Amino acid sequence: MVEAYVDVQEPSLPLALGGLGSAVVVPLLLSAGYHVNVDVAAAVESAGPGIRRARALGPDGALAEVLAERLDRAGLADHSVVLAAAGSSDHRAVRDVEQTAHDLGRLIARDVVAAYASAAEPRVGDAASALAAAGHRVAVASYVMAPGFFYDRLLEVRADLHTPPLLPHPAIVDLVFRRYDEAVTAASPVL
């Protein structure tokens, strides 16, 4: 396994792919926005025919199940839920987050508002404030992988409860391996 990044960290994905004869790139991203459709796609295409790309982790029912579990452990009762994602200006990523909000809502039997820390609307703080102003107790379901910049921003939002990031959780690990297997199977010839 080789670790690589598509943004400001090193090693970059193109650098990590250099010299590999074959590999599957599994984006550890929750939606298929700019990074998946542009950065990862370009790196895989330029790396050669032996390099394959898996799809983004989300949307997927496993993610909604982890979110529901996190909400339950945090003490979800009659709270209104804001699914709080990092955000993207790419409409495909926003659509993926909205799908996850819908999936989560079905699991917990209530409406879930998709909101974003940056780049898309509504903002998490605005969604939480609107629900609170309407008399609701508010739960912020953190739709980020790990602690860091975006999770810190979500914690700044006034709410009755916040869930931890998705990791660590065995269902996320299983999902990563499932995406890998899907990419390998799609690349394999049918016999």
GUKE-750788 format. One line per field, with one value per residue: residue number from 1; residue in one letter; y, x, z of N, C-alpha, C, CB in turn. Coordinates in steps of 0.05 Angstrom, whole numbers. Atoms other than C-alpha are relative to their C-alpha. Glycine has a CB too. Layout:
drenvex	NUM, ... .
nuti	a, ... .
nv	Y, ... .
nu	X, ... .
nw	Z, ... .
cav	Y, ... .
cau	X, ... .
caw	Z, ... .
cv	Y, ... .
cu	X, ... .
cw	Z, ... .
cbv	Y, ... .
cbu	X, ... .
cbw	Z, ... .
//
This chain:
drenvex	1, 2, 3, 4, 5, 6, 7, 8, 9, 10, 11, 12, 13, 14, 15, 16, 17, 18, 19, 20, 21, 22, 23, 24, 25, 26, 27, 28, 29, 30, 31, 32, 33, 34, 35, 36, 37, 38, 39, 40, 41, 42, 43, 44, 45, 46, 47, 48, 49, 50, 51, 52, 53, 54, 55, 56, 57, 58, 59, 60, 61, 62, 63, 64, 65, 66, 67, 68, 69, 70, 71, 72, 73, 74, 75, 76, 77, 78, 79, 80, 81, 82, 83, 84, 85, 86, 87, 88, 89, 90, 91, 92, 93, 94, 95, 96, 97, 98, 99, 100, 101, 102, 103, 104, 105, 106, 107, 108, 109, 110, 111, 112, 113, 114, 115, 116, 117, 118, 119, 120, 121, 122, 123, 124, 125, 126, 127, 128, 129, 130, 131, 132, 133, 134, 135, 136, 137, 138, 139, 140, 141, 142, 143, 144, 145, 146, 147, 148, 149, 150, 151, 152, 153, 154, 155, 156, 157, 158, 159, 160, 161, 162, 163, 164, 165, 166, 167, 168, 169, 170, 171, 172, 173, 174, 175, 176, 177, 178, 179, 180, 181, 182, 183, 184, 185, 186, 187, 188, 189, 190, 191 .
nuti	m, v, e, a, y, v, d, v, q, e, p, s, l, p, l, a, l, g, g, l, g, s, a, v, v, v, p, l, l, l, s, a, g, y, h, v, n, v, d, v, a, a, a, v, e, s, a, g, p, g, i, r, r, a, r, a, l, g, p, d, g, a, l, a, e, v, l, a, e, r, l, d, r, a, g, l, a, d, h, s, v, v, l, a, a, a, g, s, s, d, h, r, a, v, r, d, v, e, q, t, a, h, d, l, g, r, l, i, a, r, d, v, v, a, a, y, a, s, a, a, e, p, r, v, g, d, a, a, s, a, l, a, a, a, g, h, r, v, a, v, a, s, y, v, m, a, p, g, f, f, y, d, r, l, l, e, v, r, a, d, l, h, t, p, p, l, l, p, h, p, a, i, v, d, l, v, f, r, r, y, d, e, a, v, t, a, a, s, p, v, l .
nv	-23, -25, -24, -23, -22, -16, -29, -14, 18, 17, -2, -4, 24, 6, 9, 26, 19, 2, 24, 23, 13, 3, -9, -10, -24, -1, -27, 0, -24, 8, -6, -1, -28, -8, 16, 27, -2, -14, 6, 29, 10, -8, 14, 28, 0, -5, 20, 24, 18, 18, -14, -2, -18, 7, -23, -12, 17, -5, 9, 28, 6, 5, -26, -8, 16, -10, -26, 6, 11, -22, -16, 15, 0, -27, -6, -11, 5, -13, -21, -3, 7, -14, 16, -21, 9, -21, -18, -1, -16, 19, 9, 29, 5, -10, 20, 24, -6, -1, 28, 11, -11, 15, 27, -2, -6, 25, 17, -10, -7, -29, -16, -8, -23, 0, -26, 0, -18, -19, 3, 7, -10, -19, 4, 16, -18, -11, 21, 6, -23, 0, 21, -8, -22, 12, 14, 27, 8, 5, 18, -3, 26, -7, 16, -3, 25, 0, -26, -18, -27, -2, 9, -22, -20, 10, -2, -28, -5, 4, 22, 15, 22, 4, 27, 0, 7, 27, 18, 27, 18, 23, -1, -17, 17, 18, -15, -4, 25, 5, -17, 12, 24, -9, -9, 23, 16, -15, 1, 28, 9, 18, 26 .
nu	17, -15, 15, -4, 19, 8, 1, -24, -19, -17, -6, 23, 9, -17, -26, 3, 6, -23, -15, 17, 10, 29, 10, 28, 2, 26, 1, 12, 16, 28, 17, -14, -2, -23, -24, 3, 5, -21, -27, -6, 4, -23, -24, 2, -2, -27, -18, -3, 23, 2, 11, 29, 11, 25, 18, 0, 12, 28, 18, 1, 16, -18, -6, 24, 2, -19, 11, 23, -12, -13, 22, 11, -19, -2, 25, 22, 27, 18, -15, -1, -27, -14, -23, -20, -21, -20, 11, -13, 14, 7, 28, 1, -6, 23, 21, -7, 5, 30, 8, -7, 19, 25, -4, 0, 27, 16, -9, 7, 29, 5, -14, -28, -8, -28, -12, -28, -18, -11, 3, 27, 22, -3, -23, 8, 9, 26, 21, 4, 13, 28, 15, 2, 19, 26, 6, -10, -26, -15, -22, -17, -12, -25, -5, -28, -13, -17, -5, -16, 10, 29, 13, -2, 20, 27, 3, 5, 29, 17, 19, 3, -20, -16, -11, -28, -4, 7, -22, -3, 23, -5, 17, -14, -21, 13, 9, -24, -7, 21, -6, -23, 9, 17, -18, -14, 20, 7, -23, -6, 15, 21, -7 .
nw	0, 3, -7, 17, -5, 23, -6, -8, -13, 17, 28, 18, 14, 23, -9, -12, 21, 18, -2, -7, 24, -3, -26, -1, -17, -14, -13, -26, 1, -5, 23, 26, 9, 16, -4, 13, 28, 15, -9, 0, 27, 16, -10, 9, 29, 9, -12, 18, 2, -22, -24, 0, -19, -13, -4, -27, -20, -2, -21, -5, -24, -23, -12, -15, -24, -19, -10, -18, -25, -14, -12, -23, -22, -10, -15, 17, -11, 18, 15, 29, 8, 22, 10, 3, 18, 5, 21, 26, 21, 21, -4, -4, -29, -15, 5, -17, -29, -3, 0, -27, -19, 5, -10, -29, -8, 1, -22, -27, 2, -2, 20, -5, 17, 8, -2, 7, -14, 19, 29, 8, -18, -22, -19, -24, -21, 8, -2, -29, -12, 9, -15, -27, -2, 2, -24, 1, -10, 25, 0, 23, 8, 14, 24, 7, -6, -23, -12, 16, 6, 3, -25, -19, 8, -7, -29, -6, 4, -24, 3, -25, 0, 24, 1, 9, 28, 7, -8, 10, 0, 18, 25, 19, 10, 19, 23, 16, 13, 20, 24, 13, 14, 22, 21, 11, 15, 25, 18, 7, 23, -6, 12 .
cav	0, 69, 134, 195, 262, 305, 372, 405, 345, 302, 256, 277, 224, 231, 223, 162, 129, 141, 75, 31, -20, -33, -5, 13, 84, 84, 157, 164, 218, 218, 246, 247, 321, 357, 317, 250, 273, 317, 308, 233, 220, 259, 226, 156, 172, 198, 140, 87, 30, -12, 39, 36, 83, 64, 108, 154, 122, 157, 157, 89, 58, 38, 112, 127, 69, 95, 164, 135, 96, 158, 197, 142, 139, 215, 213, 229, 235, 284, 326, 353, 331, 371, 327, 370, 359, 396, 424, 431, 477, 415, 399, 324, 326, 366, 315, 258, 292, 304, 229, 211, 259, 224, 155, 176, 205, 139, 102, 148, 163, 238, 293, 308, 375, 371, 430, 450, 480, 514, 524, 503, 525, 522, 531, 486, 544, 574, 508, 494, 565, 561, 496, 523, 587, 543, 511, 447, 413, 406, 349, 360, 294, 303, 278, 282, 225, 248, 304, 364, 431, 417, 378, 436, 483, 438, 438, 514, 509, 518, 454, 409, 352, 338, 269, 249, 239, 174, 143, 98, 48, -22, -8, 47, -1, -52, 1, 18, -55, -60, -1, -34, -100, -63, -30, -95, -132, -77, -81, -157, -190, -229, -304 .
cau	0, 25, 0, -10, -47, -85, -78, -24, 9, 65, 77, 31, -9, 30, 95, 70, 45, 111, 145, 87, 70, 1, -40, -111, -121, -176, -194, -208, -258, -332, -358, -339, -323, -264, -209, -237, -260, -201, -140, -144, -170, -112, -59, -86, -92, -21, 8, -4, -50, -35, -64, -137, -182, -236, -296, -304, -326, -393, -450, -457, -505, -446, -430, -502, -500, -437, -468, -531, -488, -448, -513, -541, -478, -478, -549, -595, -665, -713, -658, -662, -601, -552, -506, -443, -396, -332, -363, -346, -363, -370, -444, -428, -399, -459, -506, -468, -474, -549, -556, -521, -567, -627, -599, -585, -655, -686, -644, -661, -733, -728, -708, -634, -608, -544, -499, -427, -367, -344, -356, -430, -496, -526, -469, -471, -477, -535, -573, -562, -583, -647, -667, -652, -691, -750, -746, -709, -653, -597, -549, -490, -471, -398, -389, -314, -264, -219, -201, -170, -187, -258, -277, -251, -296, -356, -343, -348, -422, -471, -510, -536, -491, -436, -414, -342, -312, -325, -257, -239, -293, -288, -345, -302, -244, -291, -317, -246, -232, -299, -281, -214, -248, -299, -242, -204, -267, -285, -214, -214, -234, -299, -287 .
caw	0, -19, 12, -32, -31, -80, -46, -5, 28, 0, -33, -90, -126, -191, -153, -115, -179, -216, -230, -208, -261, -234, -178, -157, -131, -79, -63, 11, -5, 14, -52, -125, -133, -164, -131, -155, -223, -241, -197, -187, -257, -289, -245, -262, -336, -341, -299, -352, -370, -308, -260, -243, -205, -155, -144, -84, -19, -20, -26, 4, 54, 98, 109, 129, 177, 210, 215, 247, 297, 314, 326, 370, 412, 419, 448, 390, 417, 385, 353, 283, 244, 202, 160, 162, 103, 85, 22, -51, -109, -153, -162, -164, -94, -68, -100, -65, 3, -9, -25, 40, 78, 46, 63, 135, 141, 121, 173, 231, 207, 204, 156, 151, 125, 84, 99, 87, 122, 58, -17, -18, 13, 62, 112, 173, 221, 182, 179, 253, 272, 230, 263, 332, 318, 300, 368, 350, 387, 337, 324, 278, 244, 224, 153, 152, 156, 212, 260, 226, 195, 174, 237, 279, 239, 251, 326, 325, 304, 361, 369, 424, 402, 352, 329, 320, 251, 214, 229, 261, 243, 214, 164, 132, 125, 93, 46, 23, 8, -28, -73, -87, -106, -150, -189, -197, -220, -270, -299, -304, -369, -368, -381 .
cv	25, 23, 23, 20, 15, 30, 9, -18, -15, -28, 4, -27, -7, -11, -29, -21, -5, -27, -25, -12, -4, 8, 7, 24, 0, 28, -2, 26, -8, 7, 3, 29, 4, -18, -27, 3, 14, -8, -30, -11, 7, -15, -29, -2, 3, -21, -25, -19, -20, 12, 3, 19, -11, 25, 10, -19, 5, 9, -30, -5, -5, 27, 10, -16, 8, 26, -5, -11, 22, 18, -14, 1, 28, 8, 12, -8, 12, 22, 1, -3, 16, -19, 21, -10, 23, 20, -1, 18, -17, -11, -30, -7, 8, -21, -25, 4, 0, -29, -12, 11, -15, -28, -1, 5, -24, -18, 10, 11, 29, 15, 7, 22, -3, 29, -2, 20, 22, -6, -7, 11, -22, -7, -14, 18, 12, -21, -6, 23, 2, -21, 8, 23, -10, -18, -29, -3, -10, -19, 4, -27, 6, -19, 6, -26, 0, 28, 17, 26, 1, -9, 22, 22, -9, 2, 28, 7, -6, -21, -15, -24, -1, -29, 2, -6, -30, -21, 3, -15, -22, 1, 17, -16, -20, 13, 6, -25, -7, 17, -11, -24, 8, 9, -23, -16, 14, -1, -28, -8, -21, -26, -15 .
cu	18, -19, 6, -22, -6, 0, 27, 21, 17, 2, -26, -7, 17, 28, -1, -5, 24, 15, -16, -10, -30, -8, -30, 1, -28, -1, -15, -15, -30, -18, 18, -1, 25, 24, -2, -1, 21, 27, 7, -2, 25, 25, -1, 4, 29, 20, 3, -23, -3, -12, -30, -9, -26, -17, 3, -14, -31, -12, 0, -16, 17, 6, -24, -3, 20, -9, -22, 11, 13, -21, -12, 18, 2, -25, -22, -27, -19, 14, -6, 30, 10, 23, 21, 24, 20, -9, 17, -16, -8, -28, -2, 5, -24, -23, 6, -6, -31, -11, 5, -20, -27, 2, 0, -28, -18, 7, -10, -29, -5, 14, 28, 7, 29, 10, 30, 17, 11, -11, -28, -19, -20, 25, -11, -11, -28, -23, -6, -15, -30, -17, -4, -20, -29, -8, 10, 26, 16, 24, 16, 14, 24, 6, 28, 14, 14, 2, 18, -14, -30, -15, 1, -21, -28, -5, -6, -30, -15, -21, -2, 18, 14, 10, 29, 2, -5, 21, 6, -26, 5, -16, 14, 23, -11, -8, 24, 8, -21, 4, 24, -9, -17, 18, 15, -19, -7, 23, 6, -17, -21, 6, -25 .
cw	0, 7, -18, 5, -25, 5, 9, 14, -20, 11, -17, -13, -24, 8, 11, -22, -19, 5, 8, -26, 0, 28, -3, 19, 12, 14, 27, 3, 1, -23, -24, -11, -17, 4, -13, -30, -17, 9, -1, -28, -18, 8, -10, -30, -9, 11, -17, 3, 24, 25, -4, 22, 11, 2, 29, 20, 2, -26, 2, 26, 25, 14, 16, 25, 22, 12, 20, 27, 17, 14, 24, 24, 13, 16, -16, 12, -20, -16, -29, -8, -24, -8, -9, -16, -3, -20, -25, -19, -23, 6, 5, 29, 17, -3, 17, 29, 4, 0, 27, 21, -3, 12, 31, 11, 1, 23, 27, 1, 7, -23, 9, -19, -7, 1, -1, 16, -19, -28, -10, 21, 4, 17, 25, 22, -6, 3, 29, 13, -8, 14, 29, 4, -3, 24, 1, 15, -24, 5, -26, -5, -17, -23, -11, 10, 27, 12, -19, -4, -1, 25, 21, -6, 8, 30, 9, -2, 26, -6, 27, 1, -27, 1, -7, -29, -5, 8, 29, 2, -19, -26, -21, -13, -20, -26, -18, -15, -22, -25, -16, -17, -24, -24, -13, -18, -26, -20, -10, -24, 9, -15, -7 .
cbv	0, 3, 7, -8, 19, -9, 6, 22, -20, 13, -26, 22, 2, 24, 19, 0, 10, 23, 3, 7, -27, -29, 24, -22, 26, -23, 19, -3, 17, 14, 26, -20, 19, 29, -3, -13, 13, 31, 9, -15, 11, 31, 1, -11, 21, 27, -7, -14, -16, -12, 28, -28, 29, -14, -7, 28, 6, 22, 11, -14, -25, -14, 20, -4, -30, 3, 17, -21, -22, 17, 6, -29, -9, 20, 17, -11, 12, 12, -4, 28, -30, 29, -19, 11, -8, -13, 28, -29, 23, -22, 8, -14, 15, 28, -8, -6, 28, 16, -15, 7, 30, -2, -12, 22, 21, -15, -2, 22, -18, 11, 26, -24, 27, -12, 15, 5, -15, 1, -21, -30, 25, -1, 27, -16, 22, 10, -26, -5, 26, -5, -27, 9, 20, -17, 0, -9, -22, 26, -30, 23, -19, 1, 5, 26, -7, -10, -2, -13, 10, -17, -26, 12, 6, -29, -10, 18, -18, 27, -20, -9, -27, 20, -18, -22, 6, -2, 4, -15, 16, -26, 11, 26, -15, -13, 26, 9, -23, 6, 29, -9, -17, 23, 21, -17, -5, 29, 11, -19, -13, 11, -17 .
cbu	-19, 13, 5, 1, 11, -27, -21, -7, -16, 29, 14, 7, -29, 3, 11, -23, -23, 19, 22, -23, 13, -9, 16, -20, 6, -3, -15, 21, 6, -9, -16, -12, -1, 7, 5, -25, -26, -4, 3, -19, -25, 5, 1, -28, -17, 9, -10, 25, 2, 26, 14, -13, -4, 5, -29, -13, 12, -5, -28, 28, -17, 26, 7, -25, 5, 28, -10, -19, 21, 17, -22, -5, 27, 5, 7, 2, -4, -24, 30, -11, 2, 10, -8, 9, -11, 27, -2, 2, 18, 21, -17, 21, 25, -9, -1, 30, 12, -12, 14, 29, -4, -6, 27, 19, -12, 5, 30, 19, -16, 9, -16, 19, -6, 3, -9, 4, 23, 30, 18, -4, -13, -25, 13, 24, 20, 1, 10, 26, 14, -1, 15, 28, 6, -2, -28, 4, -2, 11, -9, 21, -21, 23, -22, 13, 20, 29, 12, 7, 12, -9, 13, 28, 2, -3, 25, 16, -10, -13, 9, -29, -13, 25, -16, 16, 29, -4, 24, 23, -26, -5, -28, 10, 15, -24, -13, 24, 2, -28, 6, 21, -17, -19, 20, 12, -25, -6, 24, -6, 19, -28, 16 .
cbw	24, -28, 30, -30, 21, -9, 21, 19, 18, -2, -9, -21, -7, -18, 22, 20, -16, 4, 19, 19, -4, -7, 11, 9, -17, 21, -19, 23, -26, 24, 5, -20, 23, 7, 30, 11, -5, 4, 29, 19, -13, 3, 30, 8, -13, 10, 27, 6, -25, 6, 3, 4, -11, 27, -7, 0, 28, 21, -5, 1, -5, -9, -22, -18, -7, -13, -23, -13, -7, -19, -21, -9, -9, -22, 22, -29, 29, 17, 5, -9, -6, 8, -24, 27, -28, -9, 10, -13, -10, -2, -23, -19, 9, -10, -30, -4, 8, -23, -22, 8, -5, -30, -10, 9, -18, -27, 0, 8, 19, 28, -6, -2, 15, -29, 27, -30, 13, 0, -9, -4, -12, 18, 7, 10, 4, -28, -15, 14, -9, -31, -2, 10, -22, -26, 5, -29, 23, -11, 3, 3, -15, 20, -22, 13, -22, -7, 28, -27, -26, -24, 10, -1, -30, -9, 13, -17, -24, 9, -23, 3, 6, -1, -21, 17, -9, -30, -17, 15, -6, 14, 7, 14, 23, 14, 8, 19, 20, 11, 9, 21, 19, 8, 12, 22, 17, 7, 14, 23, -21, -9, 19 .
//
